[in-house]
Amino acid sequence: MSKICEITGKSVITGNNVSHSNSRTKRTFSPNLQTKKFYIPEEDQWITLKVSTHALRTINKKGISACLKEAREKGFLNR
C-alpha cells in the first residue's frame, strides 16, 4: 500500500538524520495516515479512505462531499 493521503495528496518526503557529530544519513518522513470509513448521504453509501489527520480536520470543517469533489478535481482520488 502506498503512503499517500487520498484527500490532500500528502506523501512520504525525505530528509536527513543529523547526529551529535553533525554527520547526516538519509531518512523518510511518513504522513500520519489513518484508514477511515465515511458515509456519503448523497450517494447513500460508505467509502473507505486512507487519509492524513490533517485531512480529517479538513473533512470535519468542510464536509466529506466538498473534500471528495476537490480531491477528484486535483487528481488525488480516482473514484
C-alpha positions as CSV (number, residue, x, y, z in Angstrom):
1,M,0.0,0.0,0.0
2,S,1.3,3.4,-0.9
3,K,1.7,6.0,1.9
4,I,-0.4,8.8,0.2
5,C,-3.4,10.6,1.6
6,E,-6.3,10.3,-0.8
7,I,-7.7,13.7,0.1
8,T,-4.7,16.0,0.3
9,G,-2.1,14.1,-1.6
10,K,0.4,14.2,1.2
11,S,3.1,11.6,0.7
12,V,6.5,10.5,2.1
13,I,9.3,13.1,2.0
14,T,13.0,12.6,2.5
15,G,15.4,14.4,4.8
16,N,18.4,13.8,7.0
17,N,19.1,12.3,10.4
18,V,21.6,14.6,12.0
19,S,23.8,13.1,14.7
20,H,25.6,14.9,17.5
21,S,28.7,14.9,15.4
22,N,26.7,16.5,12.6
23,S,27.0,13.5,10.2
24,R,24.0,13.1,8.1
25,T,22.2,9.9,6.9
26,K,19.1,9.8,4.8
27,R,15.7,9.2,6.4
28,T,12.0,9.4,5.4
29,F,9.2,11.4,7.0
30,S,5.9,9.5,6.6
31,P,2.5,11.2,6.8
32,N,0.2,10.3,9.7
33,L,-2.3,8.2,7.8
34,Q,-5.5,6.7,9.2
35,T,-7.9,4.3,7.4
36,K,-11.4,5.6,7.9
37,K,-14.9,4.9,6.7
38,F,-17.1,7.8,5.6
39,Y,-20.8,7.9,4.9
40,I,-21.8,9.9,1.8
41,P,-25.5,10.8,2.2
42,E,-25.9,11.9,-1.5
43,E,-24.9,8.5,-2.8
44,D,-26.2,6.6,0.3
45,Q,-23.1,4.6,0.6
46,W,-20.0,4.1,2.8
47,I,-16.5,4.5,1.4
48,T,-13.1,3.7,3.0
49,L,-10.3,6.2,2.5
50,K,-6.7,6.4,3.7
51,V,-6.5,10.0,5.0
52,S,-4.0,12.0,6.9
53,T,-5.0,13.5,10.3
54,H,-4.8,17.0,8.7
55,A,-7.4,15.8,6.1
56,L,-9.6,14.6,8.9
57,R,-9.7,18.1,10.3
58,T,-10.5,19.5,6.8
59,I,-13.3,17.0,6.4
60,N,-14.8,18.0,9.8
61,K,-14.7,21.6,8.7
62,K,-15.9,21.4,5.1
63,G,-17.7,18.1,4.9
64,I,-16.9,14.9,3.1
65,S,-18.7,15.8,-0.1
66,A,-16.8,19.0,-0.6
67,C,-13.5,17.3,0.1
68,L,-14.1,14.5,-2.3
69,K,-15.1,16.9,-5.0
70,E,-11.8,18.9,-4.5
71,A,-9.7,15.7,-4.4
72,R,-11.2,14.5,-7.7
73,E,-10.5,17.8,-9.3
74,K,-6.9,17.8,-8.2
75,G,-6.5,14.1,-9.3
76,F,-5.8,12.6,-5.8
77,L,-8.9,10.4,-5.9
78,N,-9.9,8.1,-8.8
79,R,-13.3,7.0,-7.6
